[in-house]
Amino acid sequence: MIPKQLTLQNFLSYREVVLNFDGLHVACVWGPNGAGKSSLLEAIAWCVWGQSRVNAEDDIVRQGSKETRVSFSFIHDDHRYRIIRTRRRNQASELEFQIQTGQIQTEGSEDDYKSLTQKGVRATQRYILQQIKIDYETFVNSAYLRQGRADEFMLKRPSERKQVLADLLKLDQYDRLAEQAKEQFRQYKAQLQPVEGLLSQLSAQIESCRDIQQDYDVLQAQVETGKKHEQTKKRALKQLKKRKTQQMKQQQELALLLQKEQHQKTTLEANSAELAEKQQQLRQVEEILSQSENIEQNYGELEALRDREEKYSE
């Protein structure tokens, strides 16, 4: 939060004053005791947080006046904001929160600001704290050491000092990052389970492919043997046809050979059908094997997820 301009009207000992901080990097306010030096910082604290060192709220109104008004403009996160707080005696305070439209520039007219005021002073105060991300206790124990209260931070309990330092250093963002990391870990773990299941299925399919390949090799050898037997029987059939005119015994033997040949054809057809089925299975296996690169890639992603899981666990 970089201060840019402070305007006071009937605040404590000040009737009316305007302080412009543009172009200043370090400012020193000098004057005798009771001149109102600390009142300038009290004005900023009261304007932004609605709190001050006075015992009663009406004590901030200058004696003899009915109303006080403090306007404070500042730059935060590359935006120029303006807070205006007003109080009349025996009445509740009024609070306005504005943001400058367009590029950051010097204090301009009322048209340069857009209202961010919420419904009610409390809602507006909460919205201001959400934007500047620093509460009153942190402010008076870090940026502003009030007169006679320089040791207030040291007098706080350890837990309170820890909270003030945590707010200054914005340690809560690390808590949010830790929660995000845990959530991502849970998501990755949930994603890892189906991947492991798929990997187990693919491993089982690969083992099944190997068994099918072995069965196919055996059947292929049987088919080759059956073809050789078929060729032999065909040659024998030709010889039998040439001896068609031989004796009945030879005809009976020929009939027997024909019967055997028919049986072997039936067996061969059955083997051919089984071979076709195994060829179909082989094509399915080859299709699965063609996805080996994708399987290996998924396995590599699985290993990367496991490494990330170990890192997140650490």
C-alpha positions as CSV (number, residue, x, y, z in Angstrom):
1,M,0.0,0.0,0.0
2,I,1.7,3.2,-1.3
3,P,0.1,6.5,0.1
4,K,-0.7,9.1,-2.5
5,Q,-2.9,11.8,-0.8
6,L,-4.4,12.4,2.6
7,T,-7.1,15.0,3.1
8,L,-8.4,15.9,6.6
9,Q,-11.3,18.0,7.6
10,N,-12.0,18.7,11.3
11,F,-10.0,15.6,12.4
12,L,-8.5,16.0,15.9
13,S,-6.5,19.2,16.0
14,Y,-6.7,19.8,12.2
15,R,-9.3,22.0,10.6
16,E,-8.4,21.3,7.0
17,V,-5.2,20.0,5.5
18,V,-4.2,18.2,2.3
19,L,-1.0,16.1,2.1
20,N,0.2,15.0,-1.4
21,F,2.8,12.2,-1.3
22,D,3.5,12.1,-5.1
23,G,7.2,12.0,-5.8
24,L,8.2,11.3,-2.2
25,H,10.1,8.2,-1.2
26,V,10.9,9.1,2.4
27,A,9.1,11.8,4.3
28,C,9.9,13.3,7.8
29,V,7.3,15.2,9.8
30,W,8.9,17.4,12.4
31,G,7.3,19.5,15.1
32,P,7.1,20.0,18.9
33,N,5.1,17.6,21.1
34,G,1.4,18.1,20.7
35,A,1.7,19.6,17.3
36,G,-0.3,16.8,15.7
37,K,2.4,14.8,14.0
38,S,1.0,11.4,15.1
39,S,-2.5,12.6,14.2
40,L,-1.7,12.2,10.5
41,L,-1.0,8.5,10.9
42,E,-4.0,8.2,13.2
43,A,-6.1,9.7,10.4
44,I,-4.8,7.0,7.9
45,A,-5.6,4.3,10.5
46,W,-9.0,5.6,11.2
47,C,-9.9,6.2,7.5
48,V,-8.8,2.7,6.4
49,W,-9.7,0.5,9.5
50,G,-12.1,2.7,11.4
51,Q,-10.0,2.5,14.6
52,S,-8.0,5.1,16.5
53,R,-6.4,5.8,19.9
54,V,-9.3,8.0,21.1
55,N,-11.5,6.7,23.9
56,A,-14.8,7.7,22.3
57,E,-15.7,7.8,18.6
58,D,-16.8,11.5,18.8
59,D,-13.4,12.5,20.2
60,I,-11.9,12.4,16.7
61,V,-14.2,15.3,15.6
62,R,-12.4,18.6,16.1
63,Q,-13.6,20.6,19.0
64,G,-16.3,23.1,17.9
65,S,-17.1,21.1,14.8
66,K,-20.0,18.8,14.1
67,E,-18.5,16.5,11.4
68,T,-15.1,15.1,10.4
69,R,-14.1,13.7,7.1
70,V,-10.9,11.9,6.1
71,S,-10.0,11.0,2.5
72,F,-7.1,8.7,1.8
73,S,-5.9,7.6,-1.7
74,F,-3.2,4.9,-2.2
75,I,-1.8,2.5,-4.7
76,H,-2.1,-1.3,-4.1
77,D,-1.5,-4.0,-6.7
78,D,-1.1,-1.5,-9.5
79,H,-4.6,0.0,-8.7
80,R,-5.3,3.4,-7.2
81,Y,-7.9,3.3,-4.5
82,R,-9.6,6.0,-2.3
83,I,-11.3,5.5,1.0
84,I,-13.5,8.3,2.5
85,R,-14.7,8.0,6.0
86,T,-17.1,10.6,7.6
87,R,-18.5,10.9,11.1
88,R,-21.0,13.3,12.6
89,R,-21.3,13.7,16.3
90,N,-23.7,11.2,18.0
91,Q,-24.2,9.4,14.6
92,A,-22.8,6.3,12.9
93,S,-19.8,6.7,10.5
94,E,-20.1,6.6,6.8
95,L,-17.7,4.8,4.6
96,E,-16.9,4.9,0.9
97,F,-14.5,2.7,-1.1
98,Q,-13.5,3.7,-4.6
99,I,-11.1,2.7,-7.4
100,Q,-9.7,4.9,-10.0
101,T,-10.7,4.0,-13.6
102,G,-8.1,3.9,-16.4
103,Q,-4.4,4.2,-15.9
104,I,-2.9,5.2,-12.5
105,Q,-2.5,9.0,-12.4
106,T,-2.6,11.8,-10.0
107,E,-5.7,12.7,-8.0
108,G,-8.4,13.8,-10.4
109,S,-12.0,14.6,-10.4
110,E,-14.8,12.6,-8.9
111,D,-15.6,11.2,-12.4
112,D,-12.2,9.4,-12.3
113,Y,-13.3,7.0,-9.6
114,K,-15.7,4.1,-9.6
115,S,-17.5,3.2,-6.4
116,L,-16.7,-0.2,-4.7
117,T,-18.9,0.6,-1.7
118,Q,-20.9,-2.4,-0.4
119,K,-24.2,-2.5,1.4
120,G,-23.4,-1.2,4.9
121,V,-20.2,0.0,6.6
122,R,-19.3,-3.5,7.9
123,A,-19.6,-5.1,4.5
124,T,-17.5,-2.3,3.0
125,Q,-14.9,-2.6,5.7
126,R,-14.6,-6.4,5.0
127,Y,-14.2,-5.7,1.3
128,I,-11.4,-3.2,2.0
129,L,-9.6,-5.7,4.1
130,Q,-9.9,-8.3,1.4
131,Q,-8.3,-6.0,-1.1
132,I,-5.4,-4.6,1.1
133,K,-4.9,-7.9,2.9
134,I,-3.7,-6.4,6.2
135,D,-5.7,-5.8,9.4
136,Y,-5.4,-3.0,12.0
137,E,-3.4,-5.1,14.5
138,T,-0.8,-6.0,11.8
139,F,-0.6,-2.3,10.8
140,V,0.0,-0.9,14.2
141,N,2.6,-3.6,15.0
142,S,4.6,-3.3,11.8
143,A,4.1,-0.2,9.6
144,Y,2.9,2.1,12.4
145,L,4.3,2.1,15.9
146,R,2.0,4.4,17.9
147,Q,3.4,6.9,20.3
148,G,4.3,5.3,23.6
149,R,3.4,1.8,22.2
150,A,6.7,0.9,20.4
151,D,7.0,-2.3,22.5
152,E,3.5,-3.5,21.9
153,F,4.6,-6.2,19.4
154,M,7.1,-7.6,22.0
155,L,4.4,-7.6,24.7
156,K,2.1,-9.8,22.7
157,R,1.8,-13.5,23.3
158,P,4.0,-15.7,21.0
159,S,0.9,-16.9,19.1
160,E,-0.2,-13.3,18.4
161,R,3.3,-12.3,17.3
162,K,3.4,-15.4,15.0
163,Q,0.1,-14.4,13.5
164,V,1.3,-10.8,12.9
165,L,4.4,-12.1,11.1
166,A,2.4,-14.6,9.2
167,D,0.1,-11.8,7.9
168,L,3.1,-9.7,7.0
169,L,4.9,-12.5,5.1
170,K,1.6,-13.8,3.6
171,L,2.3,-17.3,4.9
172,D,-1.3,-18.2,4.3
173,Q,-0.6,-18.6,0.6
174,Y,1.7,-21.5,1.5
175,D,-1.1,-23.1,3.4
176,R,-3.3,-22.8,0.3
177,L,-0.5,-24.3,-1.8
178,A,-0.3,-27.2,0.6
179,E,-4.0,-27.8,0.3
180,Q,-3.8,-27.6,-3.5
181,A,-0.9,-30.0,-3.4
182,K,-2.9,-32.5,-1.3
183,E,-5.9,-32.1,-3.6
184,Q,-3.7,-32.8,-6.6
185,F,-2.2,-35.8,-4.9
186,R,-5.7,-37.2,-4.2
187,Q,-6.6,-36.6,-7.9
188,Y,-3.4,-38.2,-9.2
189,K,-3.9,-41.1,-6.8
190,A,-7.5,-41.6,-8.1
191,Q,-6.2,-41.4,-11.7
192,L,-3.4,-43.9,-10.9
193,Q,-5.8,-46.7,-9.8
194,P,-7.5,-47.2,-13.2
195,V,-4.1,-46.9,-15.0
196,E,-2.7,-49.7,-12.8
197,G,-5.8,-51.8,-13.5
198,L,-5.4,-51.2,-17.2
199,L,-1.7,-52.1,-17.0
200,S,-2.6,-55.4,-15.3
201,Q,-5.1,-56.1,-18.0
202,L,-2.6,-55.3,-20.7
203,S,0.0,-57.5,-19.0
204,A,-2.4,-60.4,-18.9
205,Q,-3.3,-59.9,-22.6
206,I,0.4,-59.9,-23.5
207,E,0.8,-63.2,-21.7
208,S,-2.3,-64.5,-23.4
209,C,-0.8,-63.4,-26.8
210,R,2.3,-65.4,-26.1
211,D,0.2,-68.5,-25.4
212,I,-1.8,-68.0,-28.5
213,Q,1.4,-67.6,-30.6
214,Q,2.7,-70.9,-29.2
215,D,-0.6,-72.6,-30.1
216,Y,-0.5,-71.1,-33.5
217,D,3.0,-72.4,-34.1
218,V,1.9,-75.9,-33.1
219,L,-1.2,-75.8,-35.3
220,Q,0.9,-74.5,-38.2
221,A,3.2,-77.4,-37.9
222,Q,0.2,-79.8,-37.8
223,V,-1.2,-78.1,-40.9
224,E,2.1,-78.6,-42.8
225,T,2.2,-82.2,-41.7
226,G,-1.4,-82.7,-42.9
227,K,-0.6,-81.2,-46.3
228,K,2.3,-83.6,-46.7
229,H,0.1,-86.5,-45.8
230,E,-2.5,-85.2,-48.2
231,Q,0.0,-85.1,-51.1
232,T,1.1,-88.6,-50.2
233,K,-2.5,-89.9,-50.3
234,K,-3.2,-88.2,-53.6
235,R,-0.2,-90.0,-55.2
236,A,-1.5,-93.2,-53.7
237,L,-4.9,-92.5,-55.1
238,K,-3.5,-92.0,-58.6
239,Q,-1.7,-95.4,-58.4
240,L,-4.9,-97.1,-57.2
241,K,-6.8,-95.6,-60.2
242,K,-4.3,-97.1,-62.5
243,R,-4.9,-100.5,-61.0
244,K,-8.6,-100.2,-61.2
245,T,-8.8,-103.4,-63.1
246,Q,-7.0,-105.4,-60.4
247,Q,-8.5,-107.9,-58.1
248,M,-11.3,-107.4,-55.7
249,K,-8.8,-107.4,-52.8
250,Q,-7.1,-104.4,-54.4
251,Q,-10.5,-102.7,-54.9
252,Q,-11.3,-103.3,-51.2
253,E,-8.0,-101.9,-50.2
254,L,-8.7,-98.9,-52.5
255,A,-12.1,-98.4,-50.9
256,L,-10.5,-98.6,-47.5
257,L,-7.9,-96.0,-48.6
258,L,-10.6,-93.8,-49.9
259,Q,-12.4,-94.0,-46.6
260,K,-9.2,-93.1,-44.8
261,E,-8.7,-90.2,-47.2
262,Q,-12.2,-88.9,-46.5
263,H,-11.6,-89.2,-42.8
264,Q,-8.3,-87.2,-43.1
265,K,-10.1,-84.6,-45.3
266,T,-12.6,-84.2,-42.5
267,T,-9.8,-83.9,-40.0
268,L,-8.0,-81.4,-42.3
269,E,-11.1,-79.3,-42.7
270,A,-11.5,-79.2,-38.9
271,N,-7.9,-78.3,-38.6
272,S,-8.3,-75.6,-41.3
273,A,-11.3,-74.1,-39.4
274,E,-9.3,-74.1,-36.2
275,L,-6.3,-72.6,-38.1
276,A,-8.6,-69.8,-39.4
277,E,-9.8,-69.2,-35.9
278,K,-6.2,-69.0,-34.6
279,Q,-5.2,-66.7,-37.5
280,Q,-8.1,-64.4,-36.4
281,Q,-6.7,-64.5,-32.9
282,L,-3.2,-63.9,-34.2
283,R,-4.5,-60.8,-36.0
284,Q,-6.1,-59.6,-32.8
285,V,-2.8,-60.2,-31.0
286,E,-0.9,-58.3,-33.7
287,E,-3.3,-55.4,-33.3
288,I,-2.6,-55.4,-29.6
289,L,1.1,-55.7,-30.2
290,S,0.8,-52.7,-32.6
291,Q,-0.3,-50.7,-29.6
292,S,2.9,-51.6,-27.7
293,E,4.3,-48.0,-28.1
294,N,1.1,-46.5,-26.6
295,I,1.3,-49.1,-23.8
296,E,4.9,-48.2,-23.1
297,Q,4.0,-44.5,-23.2
298,N,1.2,-45.1,-20.7
299,Y,3.6,-47.1,-18.6
300,G,6.1,-44.2,-18.7
301,E,3.4,-41.8,-17.6
302,L,2.6,-44.2,-14.8
303,E,6.2,-44.1,-13.7
304,A,6.2,-40.3,-13.9
305,L,3.0,-40.2,-11.8
306,R,4.6,-42.5,-9.2
307,D,7.7,-40.2,-9.1
308,R,5.4,-37.2,-8.6
309,E,3.5,-39.1,-5.9
310,E,6.8,-39.7,-4.1
311,K,7.8,-36.1,-4.4
312,Y,4.4,-34.9,-3.2
313,S,4.6,-37.4,-0.3
314,E,8.0,-35.9,0.6
